[in-house]
Amino acid sequence: MVSQFTSRTFIALMAVMLWATLANAQDVVSLPYAIKAGRGAVVSVTVNGSLVANGHTRVVFEYPANVMRVRKVVGGNGFAFNCPTLFVGGDSLIGTTTGQLTVECWETVQASNTALFALEIEMLMGPGTEGVLKAVRFDRNKVPVTSAQLSQATITADGQAAVPDGVEGITGNYPNPFVDNSEFVFSLVEPGPVHLSIHTLSGRKVYDLGTIQATAGENHYHFSGAVWELASGPYIMVMETEIQSFMYQFMILK
């Protein structure tokens, strides 16, 4: 009788402990405390954390669009976001220097203190030197999980924004891809007029953005795809100076 009672008590106690563990389980999205790299460097940032259940999961980030841009998001084997191709639900500017990125996966697996997915980020040659990358929202099956523990990281781009001697052209845009707005960065060795236009991949001009007076060194052009009503897809920004032309491919998402 004592042995039977002890066995039943042990099983009951284990059940209570398991219930307590599940009840106190928490979704966690954890970023490194600080990320620091030279301007122009590409860095892989592993997003760690815990997931209390399987299914569709969405994480929304805000990031300093004048300091970094997200080149791609990596999931699949070895990650709790077990999607070979993660869905980037949106990457756009929500302020003059703040970008917002949404990462989704329909095949997440329950995990504890493991790698969720990885962000491949590029340190920009823009005016910003430091900002904050932070997770701001966590959804499961399209329902916000308010109890999720979210973190942030300080992003620092080292080095000068000076243009190397003899280098001209469009050096990038952020964010890319984008939904509504993006900041294009281009460089000149000498000041002068620059003509900008948008073309399809086949070379057909779809919009003429006009001529601007640019300074020597780094310049910025704020482009609003919504104003020009461009459909989703790849396009080419053409930059023409008095001497030569430069082309740069970018992507619009709708």
C-alpha positions as CSV (number, residue, x, y, z in Angstrom):
1,M,0.0,0.0,0.0
2,V,2.8,2.4,0.8
3,S,4.6,1.6,-2.4
4,Q,1.3,2.1,-4.4
5,F,0.6,5.4,-2.6
6,T,4.1,6.6,-3.3
7,S,3.9,5.8,-7.0
8,R,0.6,7.5,-7.4
9,T,1.8,10.5,-5.5
10,F,5.0,10.7,-7.6
11,I,2.9,10.6,-10.8
12,A,0.5,13.2,-9.6
13,L,3.5,15.4,-8.5
14,M,5.1,15.1,-11.9
15,A,1.8,16.0,-13.6
16,V,1.5,19.1,-11.5
17,M,5.1,20.1,-12.3
18,L,4.6,19.5,-16.0
19,W,1.4,21.6,-15.9
20,A,3.2,24.4,-14.0
21,T,6.0,24.3,-16.6
22,L,3.6,24.6,-19.5
23,A,1.6,27.3,-17.8
24,N,4.7,29.4,-17.1
25,A,6.3,28.7,-20.6
26,Q,6.9,31.9,-22.5
27,D,7.6,32.8,-26.1
28,V,11.0,34.5,-26.3
29,V,12.7,36.5,-29.1
30,S,16.3,37.3,-28.1
31,L,18.8,39.5,-30.0
32,P,22.5,40.0,-29.2
33,Y,23.0,42.9,-26.8
34,A,25.1,44.8,-29.3
35,I,26.1,44.4,-33.0
36,K,29.1,46.4,-34.3
37,A,30.8,46.2,-37.7
38,G,32.4,48.4,-40.3
39,R,30.4,50.3,-42.8
40,G,29.6,48.2,-45.8
41,A,30.1,44.9,-43.9
42,V,27.6,42.1,-44.1
43,V,26.8,40.5,-40.7
44,S,24.7,37.4,-39.9
45,V,22.7,37.9,-36.7
46,T,21.2,34.8,-35.2
47,V,17.8,35.5,-33.5
48,N,17.5,33.1,-30.6
49,G,14.5,32.3,-28.4
50,S,11.8,29.9,-27.4
51,L,8.5,28.9,-28.9
52,V,5.8,27.3,-26.7
53,A,3.8,25.8,-29.7
54,N,4.1,24.8,-33.3
55,G,2.3,26.6,-36.1
56,H,2.2,29.9,-37.9
57,T,4.5,32.5,-36.2
58,R,5.1,36.1,-37.1
59,V,7.7,38.5,-35.6
60,V,7.8,42.2,-36.4
61,F,11.0,44.2,-36.1
62,E,11.9,47.8,-36.2
63,Y,15.4,48.8,-37.2
64,P,17.4,52.0,-37.9
65,A,17.1,52.3,-41.7
66,N,19.9,54.9,-41.8
67,V,22.4,52.5,-40.2
68,M,21.5,49.1,-41.6
69,R,19.4,47.2,-44.1
70,V,18.2,43.6,-44.1
71,R,19.6,41.7,-47.1
72,K,17.7,38.4,-46.4
73,V,16.2,36.2,-43.6
74,V,17.4,32.6,-43.2
75,G,15.4,29.7,-41.8
76,G,14.9,26.0,-42.5
77,N,17.0,23.1,-41.2
78,G,18.6,23.9,-37.8
79,F,16.2,26.7,-37.0
80,A,12.9,26.7,-35.1
81,F,11.5,28.7,-38.0
82,N,11.7,25.5,-40.2
83,C,10.7,27.1,-43.5
84,P,13.3,26.8,-46.3
85,T,12.2,30.2,-47.5
86,L,10.9,32.6,-44.8
87,F,8.1,35.0,-45.9
88,V,9.1,38.6,-45.5
89,G,5.7,40.1,-45.1
90,G,6.9,43.6,-45.3
91,D,10.0,45.8,-45.3
92,S,9.3,49.5,-45.4
93,L,9.9,52.8,-43.8
94,I,7.5,53.9,-41.1
95,G,9.5,57.1,-40.3
96,T,12.3,59.1,-41.8
97,T,14.9,56.7,-40.4
98,T,12.9,53.8,-39.0
99,G,12.3,50.6,-41.0
100,Q,9.9,47.8,-40.2
101,L,10.4,44.2,-41.1
102,T,7.9,41.3,-40.8
103,V,9.1,37.7,-40.7
104,E,6.6,34.8,-41.0
105,C,6.8,31.0,-41.1
106,W,4.0,28.5,-41.3
107,E,6.2,25.6,-40.1
108,T,7.7,26.7,-36.8
109,V,8.4,24.0,-34.2
110,Q,8.2,24.1,-30.5
111,A,11.7,24.9,-29.1
112,S,13.5,26.2,-26.0
113,N,16.6,28.4,-26.0
114,T,17.5,27.7,-29.6
115,A,18.1,29.5,-32.9
116,L,14.8,30.8,-34.4
117,F,16.2,32.2,-37.6
118,A,19.0,34.5,-38.8
119,L,19.0,38.0,-40.2
120,E,21.7,38.9,-42.8
121,I,22.2,42.7,-42.4
122,E,24.4,45.2,-44.2
123,M,25.9,48.2,-42.4
124,L,25.1,51.2,-44.6
125,M,27.3,54.0,-45.7
126,G,24.6,56.4,-44.7
127,P,24.7,59.3,-42.1
128,G,23.7,57.2,-39.1
129,T,26.3,55.5,-37.0
130,E,24.1,53.9,-34.3
131,G,20.6,52.8,-33.8
132,V,18.4,50.1,-32.3
133,L,17.1,46.9,-33.8
134,K,14.2,45.6,-31.8
135,A,11.4,43.0,-31.9
136,V,8.2,44.8,-31.3
137,R,5.5,42.2,-32.0
138,F,5.0,38.4,-31.8
139,D,1.9,36.7,-33.3
140,R,0.9,33.0,-33.3
141,N,-1.7,31.9,-35.8
142,K,-2.2,35.6,-36.6
143,V,-3.1,36.4,-33.0
144,P,-0.8,38.8,-31.0
145,V,0.9,37.1,-28.0
146,T,1.2,39.9,-25.5
147,S,3.1,37.7,-23.0
148,A,6.0,37.2,-25.4
149,Q,9.4,38.4,-24.2
150,L,11.0,40.6,-26.8
151,S,14.4,42.1,-26.9
152,Q,16.5,44.7,-28.7
153,A,20.1,45.2,-29.9
154,T,22.2,48.3,-30.4
155,I,23.5,48.5,-34.0
156,T,26.7,50.5,-34.6
157,A,28.3,51.1,-38.0
158,D,32.0,51.9,-37.6
159,G,34.1,54.0,-40.0
160,Q,33.8,57.1,-42.1
161,A,31.1,57.7,-44.7
162,A,33.7,59.3,-47.0
163,V,33.6,58.0,-50.6
164,P,36.9,56.4,-51.8
165,D,38.8,58.4,-54.5
166,G,37.4,57.8,-58.0
167,V,34.3,55.9,-56.8
168,E,30.9,57.1,-58.3
169,G,27.5,55.6,-58.7
170,I,24.5,54.3,-56.7
171,T,25.8,52.4,-53.6
172,G,22.5,51.1,-52.4
173,N,19.0,51.8,-51.1
174,Y,17.3,51.1,-47.8
175,P,15.1,49.3,-47.2
176,N,15.3,47.0,-50.2
177,P,12.9,45.4,-51.0
178,F,10.4,48.1,-50.0
179,V,6.6,48.7,-50.1
180,D,6.2,52.5,-50.2
181,N,9.4,54.5,-49.6
182,S,13.1,53.9,-49.8
183,E,16.3,56.0,-49.5
184,F,18.7,55.7,-52.4
185,V,22.4,56.5,-51.7
186,F,24.8,57.6,-54.5
187,S,28.2,59.1,-54.7
188,L,30.1,61.6,-56.8
189,V,33.7,62.6,-56.9
190,E,32.9,66.1,-58.0
191,P,29.6,68.2,-57.5
192,G,27.3,68.5,-60.5
193,P,23.9,67.7,-61.9
194,V,22.5,64.2,-61.7
195,H,19.5,62.9,-63.7
196,L,17.5,60.0,-62.2
197,S,15.0,57.7,-63.9
198,I,13.2,54.4,-63.3
199,H,13.3,51.6,-65.9
200,T,12.0,48.0,-66.2
201,L,14.5,45.2,-66.5
202,S,13.9,45.2,-70.2
203,G,15.1,48.8,-70.3
204,R,11.8,50.6,-70.8
205,K,11.7,53.9,-69.0
206,V,8.6,54.1,-66.7
207,Y,9.3,57.3,-64.8
208,D,11.5,60.3,-65.1
209,L,12.5,61.6,-61.7
210,G,14.3,64.7,-63.0
211,T,17.6,66.4,-62.4
212,I,19.1,67.3,-59.0
213,Q,22.2,69.2,-58.1
214,A,24.4,66.8,-56.1
215,T,27.4,67.4,-53.9
216,A,30.8,65.7,-54.0
217,G,30.7,62.6,-51.8
218,E,27.6,60.9,-50.5
219,N,24.1,62.0,-51.5
220,H,20.6,60.8,-50.7
221,Y,17.4,60.6,-52.7
222,H,14.1,59.8,-51.0
223,F,12.0,57.8,-53.4
224,S,8.2,57.1,-52.9
225,G,7.0,54.2,-54.9
226,A,3.5,54.8,-53.8
227,V,3.4,58.2,-55.4
228,W,4.6,56.8,-58.7
229,E,2.2,53.8,-58.4
230,L,4.7,51.2,-59.3
231,A,3.6,47.6,-59.3
232,S,5.4,44.8,-57.4
233,G,8.6,43.6,-59.1
234,P,12.2,44.4,-59.9
235,Y,13.2,47.8,-61.4
236,I,16.4,49.6,-62.3
237,M,17.3,53.1,-61.1
238,V,19.4,54.9,-63.7
239,M,21.7,57.7,-62.6
240,E,23.2,59.9,-65.3
241,T,25.9,62.4,-64.8
242,E,27.5,64.7,-67.4
243,I,30.1,62.0,-68.1
244,Q,28.5,58.6,-67.6
245,S,25.6,56.5,-66.5
246,F,25.1,54.1,-63.6
247,M,22.4,51.4,-63.1
248,Y,21.2,49.9,-59.8
249,Q,18.5,47.2,-59.4
250,F,15.9,47.3,-56.6
251,M,12.7,45.6,-55.7
252,I,9.2,46.8,-54.8
253,L,6.7,44.7,-52.8
254,K,3.0,45.5,-52.7
